[in-house]
Structure formats: C-alpha cells, structure tokens
Amino acid sequence: MITILQGKTQKVEISPESPTVIIGERINPTGRYRLSEALRKGNWSLIRQEAISQVEQGAALLDVNVGTMGVDEVAVLPQAARVVSEVVGIPICLDSANPQALEAALKLCPGKPLINSTTGEEKALTTVLPIAKEFGAAVIALCHDEERITNDPERRFKVAEKIMRKAREYGLQETDILIDPLVLTVGAESTAAAVSLSTACLVSERLGLNLTMGVSNVSFGLPKRHLINNSFLAMAIWCGVNAPIINPAAKGMVETILAADLLKGKDPYAARYIRQCRESQPK
Ligand code: THG
C-alpha cells in the first residue's frame, strides 16, 4: 500500500515498509496568538519561517491550517498554501473543514497534495471525495460519522470501512486515503489514547491502509507534553501509524521516530538509526 504525494519539487512515499513520514503541525494558529495575529494581518514571514524550519527538522509534508477567529479561510488558505510552496518543495496537507477553502487552495497547490480532512459523515463524504477526485489529491479520513464519537475501536473501524467503500464509489484508490483513528486528550478521558491505538491496529491489520494521527492532541492540558507525545508516538508507530502529524522540533520527537521505526522492524541492520546517531554526534 504505497501512497504517493507530490509537492512542487519533492515526492513523498507513505507505506508500511518505508520510514515514518512526519507531517509538520506548526502552521496552525491553535493556542498561538502571534500566528493568529499574523494570519489576520496577512503577514507571511512567520509562516515562511515555520515552513523552512520544519523542513530542516525533518518534516516530509506540511500541514497548513489557518482556522482562527477573524480569518476567512476561503481567502487565506490558498494564500498560505502559495506562500508555503514558494519556500519549500514538499507536498502540502490542507487542513480545513471548509470545502470552499479546500477547493480554492487546491487550485494553487502544485503536484498531489493531501486534503485534511473528511469524516465519515454523508455530507462530508459527498463534498470532499469529489473534490479530491477532481484535483487528484489524497485525503485524510477521520473515524467518526453522524453519531457522536464512539469509544469503541470496532465502531471506529466500521467508519473507516464505510469511508473506503465510498471512496471507491467516487473513483479514488485505497492508496489515496489516509485513515485518522481520531485522537482526543487523555486528560479528559482515560481511555482516549488506548481507543485511538486499538483503532489504528485494526485498520492497519485488517485493511493494510496507511494511517495518520494528530499526536499532540493526546496531551492537551497536561504538563510535560513532550513526554506523553513521545510515548504515544512510539505506540502509534507500532500500531501502524506511518504519517503522524507532529512538531518535528519538539524535544525527542525525531529520535523517538528513529527508535520506534527500528523496533518496528523497518530499519534493517539498524542502519538508519546508527547513521543518524553518528551524524548528530557533536564534533
Ligand atoms: N487529525 C488531523 N488533523 C489535525 C489533527 C488531528 N490537525 C490539527 C491537529 N489535530 C494537529 N495539529 C496540532 C497543532 C498544534 C497543537 C496540537 C495539534 C498544539 N499546539 C499548542 C497548543 O495549542 O497549546 C501550541 C503550540 C505552541 O505554543 O507552540 O498542541 O488530530 N487529521
């Protein structure tokens, strides 16, 4: 199962055998006043910086989310996507629940981008899947539908199956869909992480699909978030998540991926792990 995405100059492959691919989460105004202000004012320098630094830190794709008070996503998402693709060549992951914003941004996105996201709701599927088909984009699909978010992994799995059926009806390939099991904060509900992980395992074992998740969601509201995020990331990789949305600059994230890929059996002779350790050695 190989998902291929294409940016202005760079191609990215996501598959269970390949190294874990980082989707950089930093272009997102959630909890960041300066970035929200910059988006409202159309000041792009912070966005450019975030794009460049995330690529330097190891991001293979960049999530672009402009959803904040006082920002018209239909106008701003395409501008942000353009600014990002001016400074980096990797594929973009357009993060919006607004189909008009997605469409407007897709018109400007080079290559084969990723749409983030559809849900299993009829309304979302019948709008977003045709857009993905029209623009030749891949899509992230969240495991919930009209009913309230379930804590039963089998039921989340059924939503994933339904989305795949629908995607085929609309002429998309299995490789064009990345499943997101949904991650809620473990501070509010003690089983939240376990439910996401079990769902990921079901989807990867039974359907063999590629998976993403918003790893940092799990630690909202808790201290020392990087500890929780790193542990959760390692477990998620074990469960088949191969394109996590994370902050590549956060403490330990990139190292956790190297170690988890090795433990998962994706790094023969530990070659990548050893090489990276050697390269990061202070001279
Ligand atoms: N699934 C999919 N897409 C997603 C998510 C998901 N996109 C958004 C989000 N969840 C993933 N991205 C983030 C981005 C930032 C944070 C968490 C998830 C975050 N930000 C800090 C805060 O809000 O406190 C602020 C960071 C800072 O101050 O530097 O935690 O689940 N498909």
Residues whose N, C-alpha, C, O or C-beta is under 5 A from the ligand:
A	BS01	THG	E25 N28 T30 G31 N116 S117 I140 D180 V183 M213 G214 S216 N217 I245
